[in-house]
Amino acid sequence: MKTVTTFLLACAAAVSLTAPVVPLAAQDAAPAVSVDGDIKSEKTTTDAEGKTRVELVEPASFLPGDRLIFGQNYKNTSADVVTNFVITNPLPSAVRLAPDADPALEVSVDGGKIWGKLAALSVSVSDGTTRSATQADVTHVRWVLATIAPGTSGRVAFPVIIR
């Protein structure tokens, strides 16, 4: 259980990291957007009529191959429109991006230096060649929110698989 708790704490810390684009003049002021990260597990239930439903629940335990959802809830707490707000999630080494993640996600496979769609990225191989990047190569996921109106809130999320 200690391993599970330690892993969840490490993942929660990674999910909570954000890198907002803040003008230099505003860096001393309170942040205009609050961001709160969470980790959920998918639980499938079947009701009496045989209908299945997927719920997001707090993960109690998990094994390699299990699926988790890393999410960020955000809210513009200011009276001003916020533009080009960036939320960045590093992926802990214990997880990989799930194969069914949105292909439109902006990701990095080099620690956040270069960003793009996964299909457009490549990684260097030890023999000096390159190959197309895969979900297992993703080190970071990010969103650039073009506009967040005052008082507006939202959520961004992506699925991962325990390695």
Residue pairs with C-beta under 8 A, 6 or more apart in sequence:
1 61
4 61
4 62
7 92
7 94
8 39
8 59
10 92
10 94
11 39
11 68
11 70
11 92
11 94
11 95
12 37
12 38
12 39
14 70
14 89
14 90
14 91
14 92
15 37
15 38
15 39
15 70
15 71
15 72
15 89
16 35
16 36
16 37
17 37
17 88
17 89
17 90
18 35
18 37
18 72
18 86
18 87
18 88
18 89
19 86
19 87
19 88
19 142
20 31
20 33
20 35
20 85
20 86
20 87
21 84
21 85
21 86
21 144
22 31
26 32
30 77
31 77
32 76
32 77
32 78
32 80
32 82
33 74
33 75
33 76
33 77
33 78
33 82
33 85
33 148
34 74
34 75
34 77
35 72
35 73
35 74
35 87
36 72
36 73
36 74
37 70
37 71
37 72
37 73
37 89
38 70
38 71
38 72
38 73
39 59
39 68
39 69
39 70
39 71
40 56
40 57
40 58
40 59
40 68
40 69
40 71
41 56
41 57
41 58
41 59
41 60
41 62
41 66
41 67
41 68
41 69
42 54
42 55
42 56
42 57
42 67
42 68
42 69
43 54
43 55
43 56
43 57
44 52
44 53
44 54
44 55
45 52
45 53
45 55
46 52
46 53
47 53
56 69
59 68
62 68
62 162
63 162
64 162
64 163
65 161
65 162
66 161
66 162
67 98
67 159
67 160
67 161
67 162
68 95
68 159
68 160
68 161
68 162
69 157
69 158
69 159
69 160
70 89
70 91
70 141
70 157
70 158
70 159
70 160
71 155
71 156
71 157
71 158
72 87
72 89
72 155
72 156
72 157
73 153
73 154
73 155
74 85
74 87
74 145
74 148
74 153
74 154
74 155
74 156
75 151
75 152
75 153
75 154
76 82
76 148
76 149
76 150
76 151
76 152
76 153
78 150
79 150
80 150
81 147
81 148
81 149
81 150
82 145
82 147
82 148
83 146
83 147
83 148
84 144
84 145
84 146
85 144
85 145
85 148
86 142
86 143
86 144
86 145
87 142
87 143
87 145
87 156
88 112
88 140
88 141
88 142
89 140
89 141
89 142
89 158
90 112
90 139
90 140
91 97
91 138
91 139
91 140
91 141
91 160
93 163
94 162
94 163
95 160
95 161
95 162
95 163
96 135
96 136
96 138
96 160
96 161
96 163
97 105
97 107
97 118
97 135
97 136
97 138
97 141
97 158
97 159
97 160
97 161
98 135
98 158
98 159
98 160
98 161
99 135
99 161
100 159
101 135
101 158
101 159
102 158
103 117
103 118
103 119
104 117
105 117
105 118
105 141
105 158
106 115
106 116
106 117
106 141
106 142
106 143
106 144
107 115
107 116
107 117
107 118
107 121
107 138
107 140
107 141
107 142
108 114
108 115
108 121
108 138
108 139
108 140
108 142
109 118
109 121
109 122
109 123
109 133
109 137
109 138
109 139
110 123
110 139
111 139
111 140
112 139
112 140
112 142
114 121
115 142
118 133
118 134
118 135
118 138
119 132
121 132
121 133
121 137
122 130
122 131
122 132
122 133
123 130
123 131
123 133
123 137
124 130
125 131
141 158
143 156
145 154
148 154
